[in-house]
Amino acid sequence: MRKDKAIDRLSARLLRVGVVMLIGGIALFSLRVPPANETGTPNAALVAPGCKLQQTIDYGRCGHQVLRRVDAPAMWAGMTKDAVAGSMEEGWRMTDFAPRQIDMVCGLDLFCPEHWVLSLDENGTAAIYRNLYGFAMDRVADAPLKVTDESMWEMLAAGVAFDTREALEEWVAER
């Protein structure tokens, strides 16, 4: 009989230990371990599909700034901040990173798309230019202007900006 009581106590203790271990195991299992990305760092932000780029373009020649919002390249989806930084076009710098929006800035030594620009072409002939797409000055017309002296040549070599084509043409007519 004593043996039966000792076995019953041992069984009860083992049962309690088993229940405590089971509860502990369930508690540990219920805690969610954050998923790791391909770099092995938990919770690293990845570019989400449909991410937008908020691009700020600083135009050095006129001092204007243009903000544009475009779709991120589809191949960036799932990439980390470092991977995106490595695949950005030259001249761009990332200023903020989030899965749904990446902010970036670029400085260009151009006039912004708001201006009509009187400048010299590669042959030294006066011409009218416009920044049509934001990243290059495109020749849109010849300008009937003879460069008569060194100071005018220097001014036109740097480019003279006008708010309208009419203002540019009026300036040329006065020369």
Secondary structure as the mmCIF struct_conf table of DSSP 4:
data_model
#
loop_
_struct_conf.conf_type_id
_struct_conf.id
_struct_conf.beg_label_comp_id
_struct_conf.beg_label_asym_id
_struct_conf.beg_label_seq_id
_struct_conf.end_label_comp_id
_struct_conf.end_label_asym_id
_struct_conf.end_label_seq_id
HELX_RH_AL_P HELX_RH_AL_P1 ARG A 2 SER A 30
BEND BEND1 LEU A 31 LEU A 31
HELX_LH_PP_P HELX_LH_PP_P1 ARG A 32 PRO A 35
STRN STRN1 ALA A 36 ALA A 36
TURN_TY1_P TURN_TY1_P1 GLU A 38 THR A 39
BEND BEND2 GLY A 40 GLY A 40
STRN STRN2 PRO A 42 PRO A 42
TURN_TY1_P TURN_TY1_P2 ASN A 43 ASN A 43
HELX_LH_PP_P HELX_LH_PP_P2 VAL A 47 ALA A 48
TURN_TY1_P TURN_TY1_P3 PRO A 49 GLY A 50
STRN STRN3 LYS A 52 TYR A 59
TURN_TY1_P TURN_TY1_P4 GLY A 60 CYS A 62
STRN STRN4 GLN A 65 ASP A 71
HELX_LH_PP_P HELX_LH_PP_P3 ALA A 72 PRO A 73
HELX_RH_3T_P HELX_RH_3T_P1 ALA A 74 TRP A 76
TURN_TY1_P TURN_TY1_P5 ALA A 77 GLY A 78
HELX_RH_AL_P HELX_RH_AL_P2 LYS A 81 SER A 87
BEND BEND3 MET A 88 MET A 88
HELX_LH_PP_P HELX_LH_PP_P4 GLU A 89 GLU A 89
TURN_TY1_P TURN_TY1_P6 GLU A 90 GLY A 91
STRN STRN5 TRP A 92 PHE A 97
BEND BEND4 PRO A 99 ARG A 100
STRN STRN6 GLN A 101 LEU A 108
BEND BEND5 ASP A 109 LEU A 110
TURN_TY1_P TURN_TY1_P7 PRO A 113 GLU A 114
STRN STRN7 TRP A 116 LEU A 120
TURN_TY1_P TURN_TY1_P8 GLU A 122 ASN A 123
BEND BEND6 GLY A 124 GLY A 124
STRN STRN8 ALA A 126 ARG A 130
BEND BEND7 LEU A 132 ALA A 136
STRN STRN9 ASP A 138 ASP A 142
BEND BEND8 ASP A 149 ASP A 149
HELX_RH_AL_P HELX_RH_AL_P3 GLU A 150 ALA A 158
STRN STRN10 VAL A 160 PHE A 162
BEND BEND9 ASP A 163 THR A 164
HELX_RH_AL_P HELX_RH_AL_P4 ARG A 165 GLU A 174
#
